[in-house]
Amino acid sequence: MAAIRYSIIGSDKEAKVSVHLENSLADSTAETLGNQVLEKRRVTKKDSICSVAEQAFWLVLEEITTQPVSFCPKVRLADLITFDPQLLRSPFFSQTAQKHVDFVMLGRGRGDIRLVIELDDNTHLTARAKRRDQFVDEVLGEAGIPLLRIRAAARYDTAEVKNRIQDAIRQHRKKSAVAA
């Protein structure tokens, strides 16, 4: 949280507030009511970028990692692909830029994209979520990025998760070899 210094300048009737943010990334506004300063925060820091289910699954991913890879949570879909410059002002770009995927498996050091993992819970059963999932599937497929969907669960068999990740990467390599 940013440290905020403020001071009241002038009399009680014509008070003006000077607000100085110690951290320029924070965004805050202040109002006066008589001689009281009422601070209104437009933004605050989240406790985590991951849901509780995503946090639990991330621990599983970290536990099974034996290769030189890293898992990044909540990656913007648009950061995984390269766009035709003509699309940068299109609805397609806007739609892509507004979506995130749950986890991306990256090669350590280079950051090469190996796999996208979507953790599907009950919210993925709605019509809106199904349309979103289909869009993400199509974009990743067109870009040649393998996708693995895993059903959210209270517990995970780490060996099964590891096998599913390896199978997804192996299947993608086979498809890529056939296409080439």
C-alpha positions in Angstrom: 0.0 0.0 0.0 1.3 3.4 -0.9 2.2 5.9 1.8 0.2 9.1 1.5 1.1 12.4 3.0 -1.5 15.1 2.9 -1.8 18.5 4.5 -4.7 21.0 4.9 -4.0 24.4 3.6 -6.1 27.5 4.6 -9.0 28.0 7.0 -11.7 25.5 7.9 -14.1 27.1 5.4 -11.8 27.2 2.5 -9.6 24.2 3.1 -7.6 22.8 0.3 -5.9 19.4 0.4 -2.4 18.7 -0.8 -1.9 15.0 -1.5 1.5 13.5 -2.1 1.8 9.9 -3.1 5.0 8.2 -2.0 4.5 5.6 -4.6 3.5 7.0 -8.0 1.9 3.8 -9.1 -0.9 4.2 -6.5 -3.9 6.2 -7.6 -5.8 8.1 -5.0 -8.1 11.1 -4.7 -9.0 13.1 -1.7 -11.8 15.4 -0.8 -12.4 17.7 2.1 -15.5 18.0 4.3 -14.9 21.0 6.6 -11.5 20.3 8.0 -11.6 16.5 7.6 -9.8 14.8 4.8 -11.7 11.9 3.3 -9.5 9.7 1.2 -11.1 7.7 -1.6 -9.0 4.9 -3.1 -9.7 3.9 -6.6 -7.5 0.9 -6.5 -6.0 -1.4 -3.8 -3.7 -4.4 -3.9 -5.2 -7.8 -4.1 -4.1 -10.4 -1.6 -3.3 -12.7 -4.5 -3.7 -12.8 -8.3 -4.8 -16.4 -8.0 -8.0 -17.9 -6.6 -7.7 -20.4 -3.8 -8.1 -23.2 -6.3 -5.4 -21.8 -8.5 -3.1 -21.4 -5.6 -3.5 -25.0 -4.6 -3.0 -26.2 -8.2 0.1 -24.0 -8.5 1.7 -25.8 -5.6 1.0 -29.1 -7.4 2.7 -27.7 -10.5 5.7 -26.6 -8.5 5.9 -30.0 -6.8 6.0 -32.0 -10.0 8.5 -29.7 -11.8 11.7 -31.6 -12.5 12.6 -30.0 -15.8 14.1 -26.5 -16.2 10.6 -24.9 -16.5 8.6 -22.3 -14.7 4.9 -21.8 -14.3 3.5 -18.4 -14.6 -0.1 -17.7 -13.4 -2.6 -15.3 -14.9 -1.0 -14.5 -18.1 -2.8 -12.3 -20.6 -3.7 -14.2 -23.7 -2.5 -11.4 -25.9 1.0 -11.7 -24.4 1.3 -15.2 -25.7 0.8 -14.5 -29.4 2.0 -12.2 -32.1 -0.7 -10.2 -34.0 -0.9 -9.2 -37.6 -0.4 -5.3 -37.2 -3.7 -4.7 -39.0 -5.5 -6.5 -36.1 -4.1 -4.2 -33.3 -7.2 -1.9 -33.5 -9.7 -4.7 -34.2 -12.4 -6.2 -31.9 -10.4 -9.5 -32.1 -7.4 -7.8 -30.5 -9.5 -6.2 -27.8 -11.2 -9.5 -27.1 -7.9 -11.3 -26.9 -6.3 -8.6 -24.7 -9.1 -8.9 -22.2 -8.6 -12.6 -21.6 -6.1 -14.4 -19.3 -5.1 -18.0 -19.0 -4.6 -19.7 -15.7 -1.0 -21.0 -16.1 1.7 -20.9 -18.7 4.6 -23.4 -18.6 7.8 -21.6 -19.8 11.3 -22.8 -20.4 13.5 -21.3 -17.8 15.9 -18.7 -18.9 14.4 -18.2 -22.4 10.7 -17.9 -21.5 9.7 -20.1 -24.5 6.1 -21.1 -24.2 5.7 -24.8 -23.7 2.1 -25.3 -22.6 -1.0 -23.4 -21.4 -3.0 -24.9 -18.6 -6.6 -23.9 -17.8 -8.0 -25.0 -14.5 -11.7 -25.5 -15.2 -14.1 -25.2 -12.2 -17.9 -25.0 -12.2 -17.9 -21.5 -13.5 -16.8 -23.0 -16.9 -20.2 -24.6 -17.3 -22.1 -21.4 -18.1 -22.8 -20.5 -21.7 -20.7 -17.4 -21.4 -17.7 -19.3 -20.1 -18.1 -21.9 -22.8 -17.9 -19.2 -25.4 -14.9 -17.7 -23.7 -13.2 -21.1 -23.5 -13.9 -21.8 -27.2 -12.4 -18.5 -28.1 -9.2 -19.2 -26.1 -9.0 -22.7 -27.5 -9.2 -21.3 -31.1 -6.7 -18.5 -30.5 -4.1 -20.9 -28.9 -4.7 -23.5 -31.6 -4.2 -21.0 -34.4 -1.0 -19.8 -32.7 0.3 -23.4 -32.3 0.3 -23.3 -28.5 -0.7 -26.5 -26.8 -3.5 -26.3 -24.2 -4.3 -28.6 -21.4 -7.6 -28.3 -19.5 -7.7 -29.7 -16.0 -10.8 -30.0 -13.9 -10.5 -28.1 -10.6 -10.5 -30.5 -7.7 -10.1 -30.5 -3.9 -7.1 -32.8 -4.4 -4.8 -33.7 -7.2 -2.8 -36.9 -8.0 0.6 -35.3 -8.8 1.6 -38.3 -10.9 -1.5 -38.0 -13.0 -1.0 -34.2 -13.4 2.6 -34.8 -14.5 1.5 -37.5 -17.0 -1.2 -35.3 -18.4 1.3 -32.4 -18.9 3.8 -34.7 -20.6 1.1 -36.3 -22.8 -0.2 -32.8 -23.9 3.3 -31.7 -24.8 4.1 -35.0 -26.6 0.8 -34.9 -28.6 1.5 -31.3 -29.6 5.0 -32.3 -30.8 3.5 -35.1 -32.9 0.9 -32.8 -34.5 3.6 -30.2 -35.2 5.8 -32.8 -36.8 3.0 -34.1 -39.0 2.0 -30.5 -40.1 5.6 -29.7 -41.0 
